[in-house]
Amino acid sequence: MVFVTIQELEAAINYWRAQSPSTGDALQLCPQVSVLAGPYAMLIVQGAQRIPLDVLDESARQALKEYFAR
């Protein structure tokens, strides 16, 4: 896989949110959602449909890897 689509990012975010819901009064996001939210927002702002995996940081790639391996 060279790219990840906006739909795949959204699905991964929803998966991680279900696994570890937001907590506390501030509704803190789990680490996986936190690292995926930035690239997801960037795609929305740019109106893009996909992003190259190599521009994501290691923690975002790891969150996606674990999501796809489930």
N, C-alpha and C positions, 0 to 999 in steps of 0.2 A: 504494500500500500504506500503510495507516494503522497496522496492527498487525503484529507479528511473533510467531509462535507459538513455544511451547517446542520443538516438533519442528523448526522452522526454525532456531532458535538452536542446538540440538544438532547438526543437520546441518552448519551453518556451522562450529561448533567442530571437529567431526570432519574437515571439509575442510581447515581451516587447520592442524590437528595433522598431517594427512598431508602437507601441503605443507612444513611446517617443524616437524619433530618436536622434542620437548623436548631440551634440551642441558645438558651439564655435570653435575656431581655432584648439584646441587640440582634437576636436571630443570626448568630454567627454561622457561616457556612463551613462545611467540612473542607479539609485541605484539597481534595480532588475537585470539588465544585469551584473552589476559589481559583485554582490554576486553569480551569477550563473556561471560566466566565470571561476572562479577558479576550482570548481569541474569538469566542462566540460573539461578544459585543463588537469586536473589530469587524467581523464579517457582516454584522447587521449594519453598522455605520457605513461601511464601504459598499454595501449592496452586493457583496460577493457570495458565491455559493460553496466555495471550498478554499482550503488553505493548505499549503505544503506542510507536511509533517516536520520537515527539517527547520522550519522557522519557529516551531514550538519549543519551549524549554523542556528539559529532561523530565521534570515533574509532570508536565501536561502529557507528554508522550507516555509516561508510565501509567497515568490515570486512564488514558485511552487503551493502552495495552491490556490492563487489568479488566477494563470494561468489555473489550472484544473477546477476552479469554473466558468470560463467565459461562 
